Structure formats: C-alpha cells, structure tokens
C-alpha cells in the first residue's frame, strides 16, 4: 500500500514556452497528479498552464521575486526554506539541479535528461557548462534517487559522474503531440506545397544543423529536386549562420525557417512531413522521435547516444559527423518506398513502448522508495 506524500516540484520549466524539459514536466505532472498525493508547484512567475487550478491536490506557489537575474538564487534559498517550513515529504526537480541548501532531512529526486556538458561540451556556452559542472555534480550526489530518460543517459551518469547504478532509475518519455485529423491548412499557411524533410528542435550546435543543411544541399545537387527542408525551433546558443549557408548552396527558396511553433501547428507540420531528420550529435532521449513514430513518419537519426535505443528498427542511422552519411541516408529513405513502409510499420510498433501513464507510475514508485529510504549522501570518489 502506497503512502500519500506531500511533494514539492521545481516547476520553473512550465513558466515559459515549452521545449524539451518543459514538455517532460508538463506531460508527466498531468499523469502524476492524477495518481493522488499533494503537489506543490514552486515557481518564480505564474505558470502558463492554468489547468492546475482545477486540481484539488495541486497548489501553485509563486514567489514572484522581482530582482533581475535572480531566478537561480531563488531556487537555492526560497525553495528550500519553503519546503522546510511546510514539512514536505519529498522534493523533485525535473531539470537536472537540486537546491544547494535543501535540508538533508528532505529526500530528493532529480531527473537528468542528458550529460551534454560532458559528452559534447563544445556544443554549449561556457557559462552553461560551468553551471552544469557545479550543480549537476552536486545534485546527483545529493539526490536520494536519480531518474534518467534512457539507458544511454544512465550509462553516461555511471561512466562520467560515477553515480552508483543502484540509485539510477530509467524512466522513458513518451509522445507529446496529438495527431491532427487535418493538417493541410497549416501547411498552406506556411507555404508548404511540396514534400518536405522536417527538423524539430532548438537551433543550436548539438542539433547538427550545419551538416544537415550541407547534406540537403548535396541532395538537391544530386537531382532530388522535388523536396524541401523545413527547420522549426527557437534560436539557441551558438550563432550559426544557417541563412548564409542556405544562400551559399543556392537553396533559399526550398529551405523554410519557421521558428518556435505551438503544439497544434507543430503536430500538423509533423503529420505532413515526408521524413523527420534528427542527426543530433547527442540526445538524452529525443522527444520528436516518438511523435514521428506515432504519426507514421519515417526517421533519419544518429547512430549514437540514446537515438538507436528510442527508435529501434524505425529509423535509418547515420554518422552525424559525416555530411555524406547524412546525405546518403536521406537519399535512401526518399528513393526506397519499401524501406519507407518498413520504417513506418516499425515505428508504430516501437511507439507502443512509450506511455506517460507508465512513466508516471514508474516515477511515483521512485518517489515512494526515496521517502522510505530517507536521505543519504552518496559517497562518490
């Protein structure tokens, strides 16, 4: 029999437009709060999702700190004080970091989505690398238990941060988009009248967009002229001049940059895609991969980190560091109809492995075990 818990959550990923960690937090919390317990969503500003007000077992706690640039300081001071004062049973951070002064009497669980700063540090700003080096190292040692999105991330934590295997729990993510019945209006809105290859994600070096654009340029020069490339996502760190690269290849008219899109339009864009291209240098999981499999969209992705684990037989794998490998992979999927159908059918089967309800139940079990075990500081050399 499980015990009802009072759980405080670092809900800051829900404050702004949702990207990967925000989607994870939103979809998992929707399921977790349906399982019972008392939930306290701690944030600096009011959450964008008003749905929490309708749940009797959820309380939103807004600190409204007005000091510019002080959000991180808030987590390390106000959040722990509030938890201690309100006798919280468990603190959960869905975003890599725990507060530095969280009382040792409060069990804590931290979700680690990836270890980018160790695996591919050159793809991050130095400030972000330093923050991860300090806070993630501390957090995985302080945590009573660690949740990882994939076996790949679990192995990274063991190898790179010496986290004991028995404290790591693998809880895969699931799809975040609802397949639309009609997507043509959205395609028409953005002038997409021809088949297209789709990229979804933040525009940053880790996503390998320079090589993707170069590979697409090779594809067009090879005679594959009936296909466009659509890149959608908000600009990130890195300052890559993709627009200039597109001009150099002479493919300005067939490469579309659509910035960040809401979930409805993004679902329509994915539903209409001929191929999802995700040749990332590293992923802790890769949410668009599951959405693509559910939608029946063939996938091209990298042969490393978590991507083969997530997609199984539902993708063509490429070496993300070789433009020619990406080019040949795209060409293969676009010209081999039998292969495309095999990828689609494999994707439907593979997607059935992923469920937010199962993820919530697995996470709840981790929370219960953490509270039962109490807090212990891991001794890591």
RODO-2510 file (C-alpha; in nm, 4 decimals, decimal comma):
residues 381
     n   res          X          Y          Z
     1     x     0,0000     0,0000     0,0000
     2     x     0,1457     0,3369    -0,1016
     3     x     0,1625     0,6324     0,1290
     4     x     0,0171     0,9730     0,0362
     5     x     0,3021     1,2177     0,0027
     6     x     0,3493     1,5935     0,0033
     7     x     0,5745     1,6603    -0,2952
     8     x     0,7362     1,9909    -0,3884
     9     x     0,8300     2,0323    -0,7553
    10     x     1,0635     2,2782    -0,9223
    11     x     0,8011     2,3854    -1,1778
    12     x     1,0014     2,6618    -1,3446
    13     x     1,0121     2,4720    -1,6781
    14     x     0,6390     2,5476    -1,7025
    15     x     0,6830     2,9248    -1,6736
    16     x     0,7750     2,9890    -2,0376
    17     x     0,7249     2,8490    -2,3856
    18     x     0,7781     2,4773    -2,3601
    19     x     1,0765     2,2989    -2,5081
    20     x     1,2043     1,9517    -2,4149
    21     x     1,2254     1,9708    -2,0357
    22     x     0,9084     2,1785    -2,0195
    23     x     0,7194     1,9182    -2,2228
    24     x     0,8518     1,6431    -1,9970
    25     x     0,7460     1,8305    -1,6838
    26     x     0,4003     1,9130    -1,8190
    27     x     0,3056     1,5695    -1,9514
    28     x     0,4468     1,3771    -1,6570
    29     x     0,2857     1,6060    -1,3995
    30     x    -0,0530     1,5693    -1,5687
    31     x    -0,0332     1,1961    -1,5073
    32     x     0,1351     1,2131    -1,1659
    33     x    -0,1242     1,4467    -1,0187
    34     x    -0,3983     1,2045    -1,1263
    35     x    -0,2385     0,9356    -0,9088
    36     x    -0,3080     1,1222    -0,5847
    37     x    -0,0673     1,2830    -0,3342
    38     x    -0,0357     1,6547    -0,2571
    39     x     0,1607     1,8508    -0,5131
    40     x     0,3201     2,1934    -0,4641
    41     x     0,4438     2,3514    -0,7862
    42     x     0,7127     2,6038    -0,6971
    43     x     0,7894     2,8778    -0,9475
    44     x     0,9035     3,2369    -0,9719
    45     x     0,6244     3,3600    -1,2011
    46     x     0,2729     3,2367    -1,2661
    47     x     0,2589     2,9171    -1,4686
    48     x     0,1383     2,9397    -1,8264
    49     x    -0,0794     2,6306    -1,7881
    50     x    -0,3941     2,7285    -1,5982
    51     x    -0,5128     2,3678    -1,5722
    52     x    -0,3510     2,3221    -1,2315
    53     x    -0,6089     2,5467    -1,0661
    54     x    -0,8754     2,2850    -1,1366
    55     x    -0,6944     2,0084    -0,9469
    56     x    -0,7736     1,9936    -0,5772
    57     x    -0,4495     1,8162    -0,4880
    58     x    -0,2283     2,0758    -0,6640
    59     x    -0,1141     2,4054    -0,5144
    60     x     0,0830     2,6584    -0,7182
    61     x     0,3326     2,8545    -0,5104
    62     x     0,4546     3,1710    -0,6840
    63     x     0,7444     3,3516    -0,5201
    64     x     0,7402     3,6476    -0,7610
    65     x     1,0968     3,7525    -0,6948
    66     x     1,1453     4,0802    -0,8843
    67     x     1,5245     4,1043    -0,8758
    68     x     1,6543     4,0751    -1,2369
    69     x     1,8649     3,7646    -1,2954
    70     x     1,7879     3,6231    -0,9512
    71     x     1,5835     3,3178    -1,0540
    72     x     1,8660     3,0726    -0,9818
    73     x     1,9353     3,2337    -0,6468
    74     x     1,5668     3,1920    -0,5649
    75     x     1,5838     2,8163    -0,6085
    76     x     1,8770     2,7821    -0,3715
    77     x     1,7239     2,9941    -0,0960
    78     x     1,3484     3,0458    -0,1065
    79     x     1,2528     2,6987    -0,2305
    80     x     1,4413     2,5123     0,0465
    81     x     1,3106     2,7449     0,3190
    82     x     0,9542     2,6955     0,1986
    83     x     0,9959     2,3154     0,1907
    84     x     1,1347     2,3066     0,5439
    85     x     0,8588     2,5314     0,6789
    86     x     0,5817     2,3279     0,5156
    87     x     0,7117     1,9830     0,6138
    88     x     0,7454     1,8458     0,2638
    89     x     0,7943     1,4688     0,2274
    90     x     0,9886     1,4876    -0,0992
    91     x     1,1483     1,7408    -0,3325
    92     x     1,1565     1,6605    -0,7057
    93     x     1,3475     1,8534    -0,9671
    94     x     1,2662     1,7637    -1,3299
    95     x     1,5538     1,9817    -1,4526
    96     x     1,8981     1,8443    -1,3529
    97     x     1,9576     2,0563    -1,0406
    98     x     1,8685     2,0476    -0,6716
    99     x     1,8853     2,3475    -0,4354
   100     x     2,2221     2,3739    -0,2647
   101     x     2,0780     2,4334     0,0823
   102     x     1,7867     2,1878     0,0730
   103     x     1,7555     2,0356     0,4198
   104     x     1,9198     1,6953     0,4474
   105     x     1,6083     1,5720     0,6248
   106     x     1,4095     1,6029     0,2980
   107     x     1,4511     1,3178     0,0469
   108     x     1,5127     1,4449    -0,3049
   109     x     1,4809     1,3059    -0,6564
   110     x     1,6407     1,4688    -0,9597
   111     x     1,5705     1,3908    -1,3250
   112     x     1,8741     1,4056    -1,5532
   113     x     1,7839     1,4220    -1,9207
   114     x     2,1354     1,4253    -2,0639
   115     x     2,5011     1,4881    -1,9862
   116     x     2,5725     1,7183    -2,2796
   117     x     2,8312     1,9178    -2,0853
   118     x     3,0494     1,6084    -2,0522
   119     x     2,9824     1,4279    -2,3808
   120     x     2,9824     1,7205    -2,6260
   121     x     3,0919     2,0276    -2,4234
   122     x     3,1844     2,2194    -2,7378
   123     x     2,8136     2,2492    -2,8217
   124     x     2,7355     2,4546    -2,5084
   125     x     2,8115     2,8078    -2,3925
   126     x     3,0878     2,8071    -2,1326
   127     x     2,8564     2,9599    -1,8709
   128     x     2,6121     2,6710    -1,9106
   129     x     2,8958     2,4181    -1,8932
   130     x     3,0226     2,5660    -1,5689
   131     x     2,6735     2,5703    -1,4198
   132     x     2,6178     2,2046    -1,5066
   133     x     2,9636     2,1081    -1,3818
   134     x     2,8890     2,2604    -1,0420
   135     x     2,5182     2,1919    -0,9964
   136     x     2,4738     1,8561    -1,1683
   137     x     2,7748     1,7073    -0,9912
   138     x     2,6323     1,8183    -0,6594
   139     x     2,2741     1,7199    -0,7413
   140     x     2,3377     1,3599    -0,8430
   141     x     2,5346     1,3100    -0,5217
   142     x     2,2801     1,4840    -0,3006
   143     x     1,9806     1,3056    -0,4539
   144     x     1,8267     1,0099    -0,2775
   145     x     1,7453     0,8763    -0,6265
   146     x     1,8115     0,9830    -0,9841
   147     x     1,5734     0,9413    -1,2782
   148     x     1,7261     0,9108    -1,6264
   149     x     1,5324     0,9298    -1,9546
   150     x     1,7217     0,6441    -2,1172
   151     x     1,9696     0,3650    -2,0609
   152     x     2,2147     0,5790    -2,2577
   153     x     2,1864     0,8630    -2,0052
   154     x     2,2103     0,6142    -1,7188
   155     x     2,5349     0,4785    -1,8609
   156     x     2,6682     0,8330    -1,9020
   157     x     2,5928     0,9075    -1,5367
   158     x     2,7752     0,5934    -1,4265
   159     x     3,0744     0,6451    -1,6545
   160     x     3,1184     1,0223    -1,6411
   161     x     2,9885     1,1160    -1,2945
   162     x     3,0395     0,7895    -1,1038
   163     x     2,6780     0,7733    -0,9879
   164     x     2,6089     0,4296    -0,8324
   165     x     2,3970     0,2217    -1,0681
   166     x     2,1531     0,1217    -0,7947
   167     x     2,0482     0,4848    -0,7433
   168     x     1,9594     0,5433    -1,1103
   169     x     1,6115     0,4635    -1,2391
   170     x     1,5431     0,4636    -1,6148
   171     x     1,2006     0,6113    -1,6948
   172     x     1,1499     0,6669    -2,0707
   173     x     0,9472     0,9601    -2,2009
   174     x     0,6530     0,9431    -2,4419
   175     x     0,4807     1,1333    -2,7222
   176     x     0,3859     1,4967    -2,6669
   177     x     0,1810     1,5738    -2,9798
   178     x    -0,1737     1,4797    -3,0759
   179     x    -0,2068     1,3658    -3,4365
   180     x    -0,4363     1,6056    -3,6238
   181     x    -0,7196     1,4930    -3,8463
   182     x    -0,6419     1,7655    -4,0991
   183     x    -0,3094     1,9397    -4,1440
   184     x    -0,3387     2,0939    -4,4902
   185     x    -0,4491     2,4364    -4,3647
   186     x    -0,1315     2,4728    -4,1577
   187     x     0,0869     2,3662    -4,4489
   188     x    -0,0912     2,6179    -4,6712
   189     x    -0,0415     2,8895    -4,4095
   190     x     0,3353     2,8422    -4,4244
   191     x     0,3555     2,7968    -4,7996
   192     x     0,4464     2,4277    -4,7891
   193     x     0,3087     2,2929    -5,1128
   194     x     0,5675     2,0232    -5,1816
   195     x     0,7016     1,7216    -4,9879
   196     x     0,9489     1,8215    -4,7172
   197     x     1,2077     1,6911    -4,4750
   198     x     1,1423     1,8217    -4,1246
   199     x     1,3737     1,9155    -3,8387
   200     x     1,2272     1,9930    -3,4934
   201     x     1,4385     2,1343    -3,2109
   202     x     1,6304     2,4275    -3,0721
   203     x     1,8697     2,5791    -3,3239
   204     x     2,1999     2,5077    -3,1505
   205     x     2,5281     2,3291    -3,2386
   206     x     2,4316     1,9992    -3,0713
   207     x     2,1472     1,9568    -3,3206
   208     x     2,3994     1,9449    -3,6067
   209     x     2,2075     2,1756    -3,8385
   210     x     2,5107     2,2929    -4,0383
   211     x     2,5808     1,9372    -4,1531
   212     x     2,2088     1,8772    -4,2112
   213     x     2,1842     2,1816    -4,4401
   214     x     2,5060     2,0823    -4,6192
   215     x     2,3680     1,7309    -4,6700
   216     x     2,0425     1,8727    -4,8023
   217     x     2,2411     2,0896    -5,0424
   218     x     2,4110     1,7727    -5,1682
   219     x     2,0713     1,6075    -5,2018
   220     x     1,9423     1,8880    -5,4232
   221     x     2,2568     1,8819    -5,6386
   222     x     2,2187     1,5052    -5,6833
   223     x     1,8947     1,5638    -5,8728
   224     x     1,6497     1,5152    -5,5842
   225     x     1,4685     1,8399    -5,6682
   226     x     1,1146     1,7665    -5,5539
   227     x     1,1754     1,8011    -5,1809
   228     x     1,2048     2,0973    -4,9393
   229     x     1,3644     2,1275    -4,5955
   230     x     1,1708     2,2748    -4,3018
   231     x     1,3572     2,3787    -3,9864
   232     x     1,1403     2,4698    -3,6900
   233     x     1,2510     2,5674    -3,3414
   234     x     1,3575     2,8668    -3,1395
   235     x     1,7095     3,0077    -3,1818
   236     x     1,9575     2,8824    -2,9226
   237     x     2,3192     2,9370    -2,8312
   238     x     2,5875     2,9061    -3,0976
   239     x     2,5317     3,1816    -3,3508
   240     x     2,5325     2,9502    -3,6522
   241     x     2,4632     3,1429    -3,9725
   242     x     2,2247     2,8966    -4,1349
   243     x     2,0686     3,1614    -4,3548
   244     x     2,4028     3,2414    -4,5144
   245     x     2,4773     2,8715    -4,5565
   246     x     2,1477     2,8257    -4,7390
   247     x     2,2360     3,1138    -4,9712
   248     x     2,5758     2,9587    -5,0451
   249     x     2,4043     2,6378    -5,1554
   250     x     2,1517     2,8289    -5,3666
   251     x     1,8578     2,6687    -5,1873
   252     x     1,6931     2,9733    -5,0319
   253     x     1,3586     2,9007    -5,1983
   254     x     1,3355     2,5439    -5,0677
   255     x     1,4550     2,5806    -4,7082
   256     x     1,1945     2,7172    -4,4669
   257     x     1,2779     2,8534    -4,1189
   258     x     0,9608     2,8592    -3,9080
   259     x     1,0852     2,9456    -3,5559
   260     x     0,9033     2,8118    -3,2479
   261     x     0,5533     2,6724    -3,3104
   262     x     0,2682     2,5848    -3,0760
   263     x     0,1762     2,2203    -3,0271
   264     x    -0,1204     2,2246    -3,2649
   265     x     0,0740     2,3669    -3,5586
   266     x     0,3789     2,1572    -3,4804
   267     x     0,1647     1,8413    -3,4890
   268     x     0,0270     1,9451    -3,8287
   269     x     0,3774     2,0109    -3,9566
   270     x     0,4977     1,6680    -3,8426
   271     x     0,1905     1,4905    -3,9788
   272     x     0,2601     1,6334    -4,3236
   273     x     0,6320     1,5542    -4,3283
   274     x     0,7923     1,3060    -4,5659
   275     x     1,0849     1,2457    -4,3310
   276     x     1,1934     1,3572    -3,9832
   277     x     1,5661     1,4351    -3,9840
   278     x     1,7320     1,4400    -3,6416
   279     x     2,1081     1,3868    -3,6908
   280     x     2,1989     1,5244    -3,3473
   281     x     2,5486     1,4871    -3,2073
   282     x     2,3926     1,3755    -2,8773
   283     x     2,0467     1,3289    -2,7270
   284     x     1,9383     1,2173    -2,3822
   285     x     1,6146     1,0894    -2,5350
   286     x     1,4753     1,2867    -2,8316
   287     x     1,1041     1,3564    -2,7920
   288     x     1,0316     1,4270    -3,1633
   289     x     1,1379     1,0701    -3,2422
   290     x     0,8432     0,9204    -3,0515
   291     x     0,5980     1,1687    -3,2030
   292     x     0,7217     1,0838    -3,5523
   293     x     0,6826     0,7112    -3,4913
   294     x     0,3269     0,7596    -3,3658
   295     x     0,2447     0,9712    -3,6703
   296     x     0,3825     0,7187    -3,9189
   297     x     0,6688     0,9440    -4,0332
   298     x     0,9992     0,7757    -4,1341
   299     x     1,3033     0,8847    -3,9351
   300     x     1,6663     0,9612    -4,0092
   301     x     1,8736     0,9958    -3,6954
   302     x     2,2204     0,9445    -3,5488
   303     x     2,3801     0,6120    -3,4665
   304     x     2,4835     0,7131    -3,1147
   305     x     2,3736     0,8070    -2,7611
   306     x     2,0027     0,7387    -2,6955
   307     x     1,8704     0,7605    -3,0500
   308     x     1,9022     0,3915    -3,1519
   309     x     1,7574     0,2969    -2,8123
   310     x     1,4471     0,5089    -2,8716
   311     x     1,3780     0,4298    -3,2365
   312     x     1,4897     0,0667    -3,2664
   313     x     1,4189    -0,0544    -3,6218
   314     x     1,2146     0,2547    -3,7084
   315     x     1,4998     0,4721    -3,8361
   316     x     1,7840     0,4946    -4,0841
   317     x     2,1003     0,5634    -3,8844
   318     x     2,3813     0,7934    -3,9943
   319     x     2,7162     0,9149    -3,8681
   320     x     2,6297     1,2710    -3,7560
   321     x     2,9861     1,3919    -3,8127
   322     x     2,9854     1,2971    -4,1830
   323     x     2,7822     1,5079    -4,4278
   324     x     2,7994     1,2298    -4,6855
   325     x     2,6434     0,9822    -4,4411
   326     x     2,3507     1,2183    -4,3744
   327     x     2,3082     1,2870    -4,7466
   328     x     2,3071     0,9165    -4,8383
   329     x     2,0672     0,8373    -4,5541
   330     x     1,8162     1,0958    -4,6754
   331     x     1,8549     0,9780    -5,0327
   332     x     1,7955     0,6180    -4,9289
   333     x     1,4701     0,6925    -4,7459
   334     x     1,3364     0,9195    -5,0205
   335     x     1,4011     0,6762    -5,3063
   336     x     1,3188     0,3380    -5,1470
   337     x     0,9429     0,3060    -5,0989
   338     x     0,9721    -0,0409    -4,9494
   339     x     1,2160     0,0853    -4,6892
   340     x     0,9877     0,3765    -4,6056
   341     x     0,6965     0,1422    -4,5386
   342     x     0,9162    -0,0808    -4,3216
   343     x     1,0227     0,2212    -4,1152
   344     x     0,6634     0,3368    -4,0727
   345     x     0,5391    -0,0032    -3,9545
   346     x     0,8364    -0,0491    -3,7228
   347     x     0,7684     0,2986    -3,5848
   348     x     0,4097     0,2148    -3,4957
   349     x     0,5301    -0,0927    -3,3043
   350     x     0,8158     0,0896    -3,1336
   351     x     0,5948     0,3815    -3,0242
   352     x     0,3758     0,1449    -2,8228
   353     x     0,6600     0,1075    -2,5724
   354     x     0,6252     0,4675    -2,4580
   355     x     0,3460     0,5977    -2,2331
   356     x     0,3217     0,8928    -1,9954
   357     x     0,0954     0,6885    -1,7682
   358     x     0,3620     0,4190    -1,7355
   359     x     0,6255     0,6883    -1,6874
   360     x     0,4172     0,8419    -1,4077
   361     x     0,3685     0,5119    -1,2279
   362     x     0,7386     0,4327    -1,2534
   363     x     0,8285     0,7812    -1,1246
   364     x     0,5826     0,7520    -0,8378
   365     x     0,7486     0,4267    -0,7370
   366     x     1,0859     0,6041    -0,7314
   367     x     0,9348     0,8782    -0,5112
   368     x     0,7905     0,6244    -0,2669
   369     x     1,1177     0,4381    -0,2422
   370     x     1,3104     0,7604    -0,1890
   371     x     1,0860     0,8607     0,1006
   372     x     1,1053     0,5123     0,2528
   373     x     1,4835     0,5080     0,2256
   374     x     1,5255     0,8549     0,3713
   375     x     1,8052     1,0868     0,2735
   376     x     2,1645     0,9611     0,2389
   377     x     2,4594     1,1415     0,0907
   378     x     2,6221     0,9160    -0,1667
   379     x     2,9942     0,8618    -0,1220
   380     x     3,1358     0,9143    -0,4685
   381     x     3,5070     0,9348    -0,5350
***
